[in-house]
Amino acid sequence: MGRARCAPAAPELDADELAALLKALAHPARIRLLQHLARQGSCYFGNLSDVTGLAASTTSQHVKVLRDAGLVLGAAEEQRTCYCVNPARLDLLKRLVGAL
């Protein structure tokens, strides 16, 4: 019987950073929001409540968590805010998960 082969060593994992990003995604509404923004490119806040099916105030709190984690960016356009995914942070999340 042979030994099990181990995979090559993965890149170093920043466990603290990964935990912070995963914590930001630790709610189905936030995952839906991030997925929607990644697919759409950008979206005004009013449309985001339709994505979550939640009240605007609750959706706002979920958007805040994603913004605080740097996964979502927001820019004021006249009297509305347009949101989009921060591609650098999303790429970092993917790399960190891949390093598990």
N, C-alpha and C positions, 0 to 999 in steps of 0.2 A: 504494500500500500504506500503510495507516495504522499508527500506533504502537500497541503493546500498552498497554492501560490498566492502570494500577497500582491496586491496592485502596487504600482510605483507610488512613492510618496506624493501626496497632493500638495499644491502650494499652501503656504502658511495661511491659516484661518484666523481672521480677526473676530474672535468669538463675541466680543463686546459689541462690535459694529453689527454683526449679523443678528444678534439678539435684539438690538434696538430696531432694526428694520423689520424683523419678524413680529415684534411687538406691535409695530405700527400697522401690520397687516392682520393682526389677530382678531379681526371681526369680518364676517362675510360682507357687510356693506362696504367696507374699505377695499376689500379685494375686488368687488364689483366696480367700484369707482375707478380704481387703478386700471383695471382691465378695459373699462369703457374709454377712459382717456387715452390709453395706449392704442386702442383701435381707431378712435375718432381723430386723434391728433390734438384737438382742443375742444373746450366746451364752456359755455357760460353757466354760471352757478344755477340759475333757474332750471336748467335742463337736468342738473345732477340729482335733484330730488326725484325726478322720474326714474332715474337709474336705480336708486336705492328703495323707492317705494316708501320712504320715511318722510316725516315732517321736515320742512326746510331747516328748522333750528337743529334738529338731530343730524341731518346731512351736513350742516355747517360744522358741527363738532367733529364729525368723521373726516371732513376735508382738512380741518385744522390739524388733526393727528398726522395725516399724510404730509401736510406742508411742513410741520415741525420736524418730521423725519427726513425731509428733503426729497421725498419721492414725487411730490407734486409742486408745481410752481403756479403762481397766480399773478396776473397783470391786470391793472385797472385800465379799462377802455371806456372812456366817457363815464357813464354812471353804472357800468356793469363790470364784473370781474370775469376774466377769461382764464380758465385753468388748463394746464397741460402736464404731461408726465415729464419729470426731469430725467432725460435719458442717461446721464452719467450715473445717477443714483440707482436707476433700475439695472444698468449694466453691472454696477458694483454688487447689488443684491444677487444677481445671477451668478457672478463669479464666486461670491462667498458661499452660496448654496452648493455650487459645483465643487467647492473645496472640502465639502463634508466627507 
